[in-house]
Amino acid sequence: MNFIKVKSPFKLGTTKYKHITQSTQLALLVVLIASFFIYNKAGFDGVGVLISAIVAIVTSLLIELVFAITSKNFTSFKNLYCTENLLMIPLITVLLLPLHTPIFVTIVATTIGVWIGKLVYGGYGYSIFNPAIVGVLFAYLSFKSQLATPEGLVYPIQALKTATAELNIVGFNAMDFLGTSGGYGMAVGTASMGLLLILIVLLSLVRAIDWRISLTFLATVFGISAVMGGLVFAQEQVLTGLVIFGALFLVTENVTSPTSRDTKIVFAVIVGLLTVMIRTIGSNVEGVLFAVLIGNLITPFLNRTVKQSNIVSLAKALVFAAVVIVAAGFALNAIVAGSIVIKLTSNMAVVM
């Protein structure tokens, strides 16, 4: 079978390629192990995290192996492991799903991510969309009842969604999220936001991820939210859900994000804007996954718009970011406030 391959952001087998992928997979393992201990400490089934990870990894290995053999591209398992980064998709998939995810859903999500999200495009380095997000969104859309919030629990992001409808704050303790007491999250990988922030710094220092795209994404979500409802409201938007996890593993994904400095900033601003829009005026509780997927869709266009970065193009990107943050903040505030007025008017009419 012949594949139409697009240009990869880095050549397979190079030192840069190995450094980025190995550092990212190591960070994913750190988050996985930390989540196991944190959930156990909180009284939940932390062992389920490890079981899900093992199942996802085995599923990924089998699919990759069968695909390589049937495509006549298999030379050795070591080569397959080094070129396809077999831990990346299954680990991200497990960390994006909730702790109570049934094993069969984990298998389906991993299969869709590895096969449909990556292999049909030619393997690692050629995906159009983030493969793990493809599999996880398929799982969320197809198995809503199995992934529904367990009875008696409320995700922090759900409480925030309810408060946002009234432009209120929940009153979370920020230290709970930065430490290990953030509660039962909608994704396994969000057990400790503090750990994720530390990993963002570390991976940025070793140049495994680009700090500009992570910082721009976080600043966009925080900035728009601050204009909408103040600093505490913005803090809660950043610390809940998948925002920090996304800043570490999703928007920085080298294959599906832009390649130049300026387009990375524009990309991060667009993803941040869509995230806040979906969270505040959309029907979904979380918006990061859909926002990143749409960002992946426009990445080829962004790459074609900037041939070479310079001080002028950087200034334009920063001005674009500032304008979007301020304008979107005021616009979303007006939309939410208008919805509140309509709701109050309707209630008064019913009473009368």
C-alpha positions in Angstrom: 0.0 0.0 0.0 1.4 3.4 -0.9 0.8 6.4 1.3 0.8 10.1 0.4 3.2 11.6 2.9 3.5 15.2 3.9 6.7 16.9 5.1 7.5 15.9 8.6 8.8 18.7 11.0 11.9 16.6 11.7 13.7 13.7 10.1 13.2 10.2 11.6 16.2 8.9 13.4 18.0 12.2 13.9 19.3 13.2 17.3 16.6 15.9 17.6 13.9 13.5 16.8 15.1 10.9 19.4 15.6 13.6 22.1 12.1 15.0 21.7 10.2 11.7 21.5 12.2 10.1 24.3 11.8 13.1 26.6 8.1 13.3 26.0 7.6 9.5 26.6 9.6 9.8 29.8 7.4 12.7 31.0 4.2 10.7 30.2 5.5 7.8 32.3 6.2 10.2 35.2 2.7 11.5 35.0 1.3 8.0 34.8 3.2 6.7 37.9 2.4 9.9 39.8 -1.3 9.5 39.0 -1.2 5.9 40.3 0.2 7.1 43.7 -2.1 10.1 43.9 -5.3 8.2 43.2 -4.3 5.5 45.7 -3.6 8.1 48.3 -7.0 9.6 47.7 -8.8 6.3 48.2 -9.5 5.5 44.5 -8.4 2.6 42.5 -4.9 3.7 41.4 -4.1 0.2 40.2 -6.6 0.8 37.4 -4.3 3.4 36.0 -1.5 0.9 35.5 -3.8 -1.8 34.2 -5.3 0.6 31.6 -1.8 1.7 30.6 -0.6 -1.9 30.1 -3.7 -2.8 28.1 -3.3 0.3 25.9 0.4 -0.4 25.3 -0.2 -4.0 24.4 -3.0 -3.0 22.1 -0.8 -0.4 20.4 2.1 -2.8 20.0 -0.1 -5.5 18.3 -1.6 -3.0 15.9 1.7 -1.5 15.0 3.3 -4.9 14.5 0.5 -6.3 12.4 0.4 -3.1 10.3 4.2 -3.1 9.7 4.2 -6.8 8.7 1.2 -6.6 6.4 2.7 -3.4 4.8 6.0 -5.2 4.4 7.8 -2.4 6.3 8.9 -4.5 9.3 12.6 -5.0 9.8 13.0 -5.4 13.5 11.0 -4.7 16.7 13.8 -2.3 17.8 13.5 -0.2 14.6 9.7 -0.2 14.9 9.9 1.0 18.5 12.4 3.7 17.7 10.6 5.1 14.6 7.0 4.8 15.7 7.4 5.7 19.4 5.0 3.0 20.5 4.4 4.4 24.0 3.3 7.9 22.9 -0.3 7.3 21.8 -1.4 4.7 24.4 0.0 6.7 27.3 -1.7 9.9 26.2 -4.9 8.1 25.6 -5.0 6.6 29.1 -4.1 9.9 30.7 -6.9 11.7 28.8 -9.6 9.2 29.8 -11.1 9.1 33.3 -10.1 6.6 35.9 -13.3 4.6 35.7 -12.9 4.0 31.9 -13.9 0.3 31.1 -11.0 -1.7 29.6 -12.9 -2.2 26.3 -13.2 1.5 25.8 -9.5 2.0 26.4 -8.8 -0.7 23.7 -11.2 1.0 21.2 -9.8 4.5 21.9 -6.2 3.2 21.5 -7.1 1.3 18.3 -8.7 4.3 16.7 -5.8 6.6 17.7 -3.1 4.3 16.5 -4.7 3.0 13.3 -7.0 5.8 12.1 -5.1 8.7 13.7 -1.6 7.7 12.7 -0.9 4.6 10.6 -3.3 5.3 7.7 -1.3 8.6 7.2 2.0 6.8 7.0 3.1 6.5 10.6 4.7 8.8 13.2 5.6 12.2 11.8 2.9 12.3 9.1 -0.4 12.6 11.1 -2.8 15.4 10.3 -4.5 15.3 13.7 -3.1 14.4 17.1 -3.7 10.6 17.0 -4.5 10.2 20.7 -7.1 13.0 20.6 -8.8 11.3 17.6 -9.1 8.1 19.7 -10.2 9.8 22.9 -12.9 11.9 21.2 -14.2 8.9 19.4 -14.5 7.2 22.8 -16.3 10.1 24.4 -18.8 10.5 21.5 -19.4 6.8 21.2 -19.5 5.6 24.9 -21.1 8.5 26.8 -22.8 6.3 29.3 -19.6 4.3 30.1 -17.6 7.5 30.5 -20.2 9.5 32.4 -19.3 10.9 35.8 -19.7 8.3 38.5 -22.7 8.8 40.8 -21.9 11.0 43.8 -18.9 12.7 42.1 -18.6 16.1 40.4 -15.6 16.9 38.3 -14.1 20.3 39.2 -14.5 21.3 35.6 -18.2 20.5 35.9 -18.6 22.8 38.9 -16.8 25.5 37.0 -19.1 25.1 34.0 -22.1 25.7 36.2 -20.5 28.7 37.8 -19.4 30.1 34.5 -23.0 30.2 33.3 -23.5 32.9 35.9 -20.0 34.4 35.5 -19.3 33.3 39.1 -16.3 31.6 40.7 -16.4 28.3 42.4 -14.0 29.1 45.2 -11.4 26.3 44.6 -8.3 26.1 46.7 -5.5 26.6 44.1 -3.0 24.7 46.2 -5.2 21.6 46.0 -4.8 21.5 42.3 -1.1 22.4 42.3 -0.5 19.6 44.9 -2.2 16.2 45.0 -5.7 17.0 46.4 -7.5 18.3 43.3 -10.1 15.5 43.5 -11.4 13.0 41.0 -10.7 14.7 37.6 -12.2 14.1 34.2 -8.8 12.7 33.0 -6.3 10.5 34.8 -3.4 12.8 33.8 -4.8 15.9 35.7 -4.2 14.4 39.1 -1.5 17.1 39.9 -1.4 20.4 38.0 1.8 21.3 39.9 3.6 18.3 38.5 2.4 19.2 35.0 3.7 22.7 35.4 7.1 21.4 36.6 7.3 19.1 33.5 6.5 22.1 31.2 9.5 23.9 32.6 11.8 20.9 32.5 10.9 19.9 28.9 11.2 23.5 27.8 14.7 23.7 29.3 15.8 20.6 27.5 14.1 21.8 24.4 11.8 18.8 24.0 8.9 21.2 23.7 8.7 24.9 22.6 7.9 27.1 25.7 6.5 29.8 23.4 3.6 27.7 22.3 2.8 26.4 25.9 3.1 29.9 27.4 1.0 31.5 24.7 -1.7 28.9 25.1 -1.8 29.3 28.9 -1.7 33.1 28.6 -4.6 33.1 26.1 -6.8 31.0 28.3 -5.9 33.0 31.4 -6.1 36.4 29.6 -9.5 35.9 28.0 -10.9 34.5 31.2 -9.5 37.4 33.2 -11.2 39.9 30.9 -14.4 38.0 31.2 -14.6 37.4 34.9 -11.5 38.6 36.8 -8.3 37.0 38.0 -9.9 34.3 40.3 -12.2 33.2 37.5 -9.1 33.0 35.1 -7.2 31.0 37.7 -10.0 28.5 38.0 -10.2 28.2 34.2 -6.5 27.3 33.9 -6.2 25.0 36.9 -9.3 22.8 36.1 -9.7 20.3 33.3 -7.1 19.7 30.5 -5.6 23.2 30.0 -2.2 22.6 31.7 -2.1 19.0 30.4 -2.8 20.3 26.9 -0.1 22.9 27.3 2.4 20.1 28.0 1.5 17.3 25.7 -1.1 18.4 23.1 -0.5 21.9 21.7 3.2 21.3 21.7 3.0 18.0 19.7 5.6 18.6 17.0 3.9 16.7 14.1 0.5 18.5 14.2 1.5 22.0 15.3 3.1 24.7 13.2 6.9 24.8 12.6 7.8 28.5 12.8 7.9 30.8 15.8 5.2 33.2 14.7 2.8 30.5 13.5 3.2 28.7 16.8 2.0 31.8 18.6 -1.0 32.3 16.3 -1.8 28.6 16.6 -1.7 28.7 20.4 -3.9 31.8 20.5 -6.5 30.2 18.2 -6.6 27.0 20.3 -6.8 29.0 23.5 -9.6 31.1 22.2 -11.6 28.0 21.0 -11.0 26.3 24.4 -12.5 29.2 26.3 -15.4 29.6 23.8 -16.4 26.0 24.1 -16.1 26.1 27.9 -18.1 29.2 28.5 -20.7 29.4 25.8 -20.6 25.8 24.3 -22.5 22.8 25.4 -19.4 20.7 26.2 -17.8 20.9 29.7 -14.3 20.8 28.3 -13.0 22.4 25.1 -9.3 21.6 24.9 -9.5 18.4 22.8 -11.9 19.9 20.2 -9.8 23.1 20.1 -6.5 21.3 19.5 -8.1 19.2 16.8 -9.3 22.3 15.0 -5.9 23.9 15.5 -4.4 20.8 13.8 -6.7 21.3 10.9 -5.5 24.8 10.2 -1.8 24.0 10.8 -0.9 23.4 7.1 -2.5 26.8 6.2 -0.5 28.5 9.0 2.8 26.9 7.8 2.2 28.3 4.3 1.5 31.8 5.5 4.9 32.4 7.1 8.0 31.4 5.1 10.6 33.0 7.4 10.1 34.5 10.8 11.5 38.0 11.5 11.0 40.8 14.0 8.1 42.3 12.0 6.2 39.0 11.7 6.8 38.3 15.4 5.4 41.8 16.3 2.3 41.1 14.2 1.8 37.7 15.9 2.0 39.4 19.4 -0.4 42.2 18.4 -2.8 39.5 17.0 -2.6 37.7 20.3 -3.3 40.8 22.4 -6.2 41.9 20.2 -7.8 38.5 20.3 -7.4 38.1 24.1 -9.0 41.5 24.9 -11.7 41.4 22.2 -12.7 37.8 22.9 -12.8 38.4 26.6 -15.3 41.3 26.3 -17.3 39.5 23.6 -17.7 36.3 25.6 -18.6 38.3 28.7 -21.3 40.1 26.8 -22.7 36.8 25.4 -22.7 35.1 28.9 -24.2 38.3 30.5 -26.9 38.4 27.8 -27.8 34.8 28.4 -28.1 35.5 32.1 -30.5 38.4 31.3 -32.6 36.2 29.0 -32.7 33.4 31.5 -33.9 35.8 34.3 -36.5 37.4 32.0 -37.8 34.0 31.1 -38.0 33.0 34.8 -39.9 36.1 35.7 -42.3 35.6 32.8 -43.1 32.1 34.1 -43.6 33.3 37.6 -46.0 36.0 36.5 
